[in-house]
Amino acid sequence: METKEPLVQESLSHGQKEKLTFAEYMKSLGPGTIVAAGIIGPGTVTTASVAGATYGYQTVWILVLACIIAYFYQEPALRITVYKNMTIMEGVRRHISPWGAAFLFLTILVGVIAFQAGNFIGAGLAMNFFVPGVSISVWACILAVLALVISWVGVYRIMENIMTAAVVSMALAFVITAFSSGPDLGQLVTEGFSLTIPGGDIWLVAALVATTLPPNIVLALSVFTKKRNSGKTRLDGGHEKKLKLARFDLGINSAILALITVGIVIAAGTVIFPTGQVIASAADMAVQLTPLLGRYAGILFALGLFAAGFTSGLYQISLQPSFLNDAFGWEDDARAVRSKLIMILAALSPVVIIFLFGSAPIQLVITAQALNGVALPIVAVFVLVLLNKKAFLGDKVNSRKQNISFGAITCIVVILGLQVLLRLFGVI
């Protein structure tokens, strides 16, 4: 059931504007932090590491651009969620197609099952760096169970605090590693923002943008924004104030996302690129930093990798009950049996995969990538349709300028989706 704010709160948006305090801005941080922590997984760390090790600083501008695109891709979710107190998945089910919502849920679930193994193996690799006596597979399973326990509690504030701590630790770990590597700042500026495509590889640009645009981030941001605006975590004020604070939260965390990914590129570009060594994974990066910068650098990078893998796994587990309930029109009750079962599936199916295959089998990963390639543009189109439904958003529908900007973003994600599919089928 949709809820409405008291009219006295809304009246402020039609006259004097509410002045926001520093404390209110700080209190608003949360949903964007969780999504940023979810985006930065072992795959993102690996992609940024490989880019820096292969091309030096030349990809810095691409990652900054990717994070800007990610902000504008997610921002409309805030408008829909704040004004209608409804998640994107609910909006798709109610105002576009129940079948469309079901398809999105099942597509995302397959991706979660496939990529969760990678999240926990990445975190397990980091823990194995500190405690080599315990195998990577055992660490991955321990961490998957721990993430399930945290998700099982189902308290939004606990999740928010864990993710905030993880994002701060990743930022510190990767940024300190980057600047302790001693980059040439002049070269960083001239090469990093040269706006050239390294080696003419347009698909590298697509890969770097794609790593900041998983298909479910818009859906996830709307879920966590709705949770934040309910219960004890509810922000005071009318819709306009809440939207402004939500945009601040998203903007700050998009900047932190850029800071972390660029930090990884700088470290790899400074230390690994001049040596010509090949980086195939984030674990390789941690190992190769150790003899070149000292063990502390390897420790910092491993800590960042652990935070990236564990929080991405935790993020995916915690999201599935809301996605399930919103897609099929059920009450979003984290204590319901269906919610617990979907959390168990998202947490323990990777454990089974790890024990059976040692990692996610290639066919499962390919299937998940193909579905992600389809889901990303479909989500963007669904959001664009919702933003233009006057019967749904009233006078808050997209303006012409907003349609042009989000239409451009939609074109970008359609190209990314096609790129994934064409690569999988060997066309490019």
N, C-alpha and C positions, 0 to 999 in steps of 0.2 A: 504494500500500500504506500502510495506517495505521501510525503509529509510536506507541510508548508510552514514557512517561517512566519512569525507574528508580523502583522502589517506594520507595526511601529518600527521594526527593524528595517523593513524594505523601504519605508519612507525616506530613510536617510540617503538612499541612493538617488533620490530625485530632488535633492536640494543640497544641503551641506554634505560634504563627504566626510566619512569617519577618518580621523587621524589615527594611524597605526603606530604603536609603540615598538621599540626594539624587542621587548619581551614577547609581544604578540608575533612578531616575525620569527623569533626563535622557537616559539611554541608551535608555529605552523609546520616546521620541518618534520618530516616523517614519511608520508607516502612516496615522495620522490626519492628519498634515501633508500627505501626498501627496493624500489624498482632499479635504481642505479646499482645496488648490491647484486640484484638478480642478473642484470646485464653483464656485469664483469665476472665472467666465469673463466675456467681454464682455457676455453676456446678463444676468448678475447685476449687473454694474457699471451697465449701462443701466437695468435695472429699479429699482435703488436710487436712481440719479440722477433718474429721472423721478418717482419717489415723493417724493423730497425737494423737487424743483423745483415739483411740483404741490401738495403738501400740507404743506410745511414739516417740522416735527418730528413730526407726528402719527402717522407710521408706524413710529417707533422701537420701540414696544412690540411691534408685529407681527413685526418682524425678530428681536427678542430671543426671542419665543415660537417663531418658526420654527426658530431654531438649537437651542432646547431640544428641540423635536419631532424635529429631525434627529438629535440625540444618542440619544434613546430609540429612534428608528427603526433606527439602526445598531448599537446596543449588543448585541442578540442575536446578530449575526454574529460577534462576538468569542467568545461562549460556544461556539458551534458549531465555530468554527475552532480555538480553543485546545484544547478537550477532544477533538475528533475529528481534528485535523490535516487538515481537509478544507474546501475552499471551499464557499460556498453553492451555486454552480453544480454542483459535484460531488455535493453532497447532494441536489439536485433530481433529477439524472440517476439516481443510485443508489437513492434511497429514495422518489421520487414518480413521475417519468416521464421517460424519455429524450427523448420528443417535447416535453415541456415545456421541458427544458433547451435543445433545439435551437431552439424557438420564441423563447425569451428571447435566445439568442445572435443570431439573425437580426434580431430586433426592434431590439436594441441596435446592431447593425452598421449598419442603415439610418439610425438616428439619428446615429451617428458620421459617416457619409458626408455627411449633410445639414448637421449643425451644425459640423463641422470647418472648413468654409469660413468660417463666422462667427468661429470662434476665431482663425484666421490672418489674416482681414481686420481683426479688432479689433486684433491685435498689429501688423499692417501700418499701420493708422491711427496708432497710437502712434509707430511708427518714422518715418512720414511727417511727423509733428509736428516731429521732430528733424532729419530729412534730407528736406526737401520735394522735392529734385531727383530722388529715386527714387520711382516711383509706388507707390501702395498695393498694387496687384496684384503687382508685382515683389517688394515686401517680403514679402507673404504667401507667395509661392512660395519665396523664400529661407528663410523661417522654417519652412515645412513640411518642406523638405529637411533643415534643421538638426535639427529634432525627430526626423526619421526616423533620422538618423545617431546621435543620442544613444540612441534606443530600440534601434537595431541592436546597439549594444555590449552591451546586456542585463545590465548590472551593477546589482543592486538598490541598493547603497550610493551609486552615482553619481546614480541617480534621486532617492533620498531627499535627498541633499545639495542637488541643484538645486531640488527642491521646497521644502525648508526655507528656502533663500536667497530664493526667490520669495515665500513666505508672509511672511517677515520684511520684505522690501522693500515688499510690498503694504500690510502693517500700518503701516509707517512712513510710506509715501507718503500713504495715505488718512487716517490719524489726524492726521498733521502738517497736512495740508491742512484737515482739519475744524477743528482748534483754532486754526490761524492765521487762519481766517475770522472768528474772534471771536464765537462763539455766546453768546447770553444763557443762562447755565446755569440760572437759575430757570425761564425759559420752556421750556428743553429738558426739564427734569424734569416740569413741570406739563402741557405739551402732549405730550411724548414718551411719558409713561406715564399718559395720561388714560384709556386702555382704550376709547376711542371709535373707531368705524370712520369714517375720513375720507369725507365726502360720502355716507355710507351705502352705499359701494361694497363689498359683500361679496366681489365677484370680485377686487378689488384685494388683499384679505387672502389669497385663494386664490393669486393670482399671486406674492405675496411669499413665501408658504410654499413654493410649488412651486419657486421659484428655488433653494431650499436642499435640495430633495429630487429630484434627477434619478433616474431609475429604476435606474441602475447603481451607486449609491453603496454599497449594502449588499453587492453582489457584488464591487465593487472593494475595499472594506475587508477582506473575507475573503481576497481574493487577496494583498494586500500584507501582511496579518497572517501568512499562511502563509509567504510569502517571508521575512519578518523572522525567523520562528522556524525557519529552516533555514540551514545553512551557517555562514559566518563571522559572520553577523549574529545568530545564535541567542542568545536571552536565557537565562541560567542560572536554574535553579529549577523547581519543579513547576507544575502547571496553575493552582492557585489564585494563586500569585505572578504568573504570566504574565498571567492574566486581570485581576488588579488593576492591573498596569502598563499593559496594553492599554486598560483603561477610563480610566486617567489620561491616556494619550496622546490618546484620543478626546475626553475632557472639555476638555483644554487647547486642542485645535484647534477644537472647537465654540465655545469662548469667543473664540478669535481670529477665527473666521468671523463671529461677531456683532460683534466690534470693527471689522472691516473694513467690513462692510455698513452698520453704523450710522454709521461715520465718513463714508461716502459720502453718506448721507442728511443728516447734519449739515451737511456742506459745501454741498450743494445747497440745503438748507433755509435756511441762513444767507445765502448769497450770491445764489442765483438766485430763490428763492421771492418775496422782497420786490419784485423787479423785474418779475415777471409774465412773464418770458421763457419760451419753450417749449423744452424739451429733448427731442430725439427719439432721441439716441444718446449713448453714453459719449464719443464724439469731440466732440460738441457741448459737453459739460460741460467738457472740457479747454480748448476754444477760448474759451468764455465766462468761464471763471475767470481767464484771462490778463489782460484789460483791467480786471477788477474787483479782483483781489488781487495782480496783478503776474505777470510771466512765470514766476517760480519756482513758483507754484501750478500753473500749466498744465503745467510740466515734471514736477512731482511726480505730478500726476494721470495724465499720459501714461505715466510710468514704471509706475505701478500698473496702468494699462490694458494695457501691454505684458506685464507679468508675468502678468496674468489670462489674456490670450489665448494666450500662448505655452505656459504651463504646462498649461492645459486641453487644448490640442492634443497636447502631449507625453504627458500622462496618458492620453488616449484611445488613442493609438498603442501605448503600452507595455502597455495592458490586453488588447488584442485577442487576442494569442497565447494567454494564459492562459484567456480566455473560450472561445476556439475549442477548445482541447485539453480543458478540463474538461467542456464541453458534449457532446463526442463520445467521451469516454473515452480520449483519446490521451495519451501522456506529455507533460508540460509542459516541452518542450525548446525554449528560445528559439532554438536554432541549427538546428532542423529547417526544411526547405524550406517546409512549410505555415505555420510561424510567421513566417518572413521575408515570405512572400507576403501574409499578412493585414496585416502592418505596412505593407508597400508600398501596399496598397489603402487603408488608413486614412489614410496620409500624403499620397499622391499623387492620390487621387480628388478631394480638395478643390482641388488645383492645376488639374486639368482643368476642374472646375466653374467656378473663378474665371476662367480664360482664356476659357471658352465663354460665360459669363453675367455675369461681373463680380461675382457673388455667388451664393449658393445660390438656384436658381429656386424661386418661391413654391410650386409644386405639390409639389416634393420636401420642402420645409420642412413643408408641411401634412401630407404623408404621415408624416413623421417624428414630428410632434407627435401625430398620431392614434395611432401605434404606441406612443409614450411614454405617452399617456393610458391605453392598455390595459396596458402592461407594468408601470407603477408599482404598481397594486393587485395584479396577479398575483404580482409579486415578494413583496409584503407577505404575501399569503395563503400562498405557498410557504414563506416563512420561519416563519410561524405554525404551519403543518403540521409542519415539521421540529422545531420547538421542543416539540411535543407527542407526538413519536414515541418512546415508551419503549424500543422495540427499537433505536433509533438513539442516543439520548442517555442512556439508563439513568436514574439518579437525578438527572440534571441537567435533566430535562424541566421545562417551565414550571410554576410554582406557580399557584394560582388568582389571586393578586395580579398575577403577571407576565402571565397571560393577559388579565386585565382591562386592564392598562396597554397591552400591545402590541395588544390588540383595539381599543382606542380609537384608537391610531395607525393601525391598518389601516383603520378607518372613515374617518379623515381622508384617507388617500391614495386610498381608493375615491372619496370625494367630489371630490378633486382630479382624478382620472382622468376622472370623469364630466363635470366642469366643462370640461376640455380638449375632450372629444368634443362636448359640446353647443354650445360656442362655435364649433368648426370647422364644424358642420353648421347654424349659424345659428339654433339654437333659443333661445340667450340672447345 
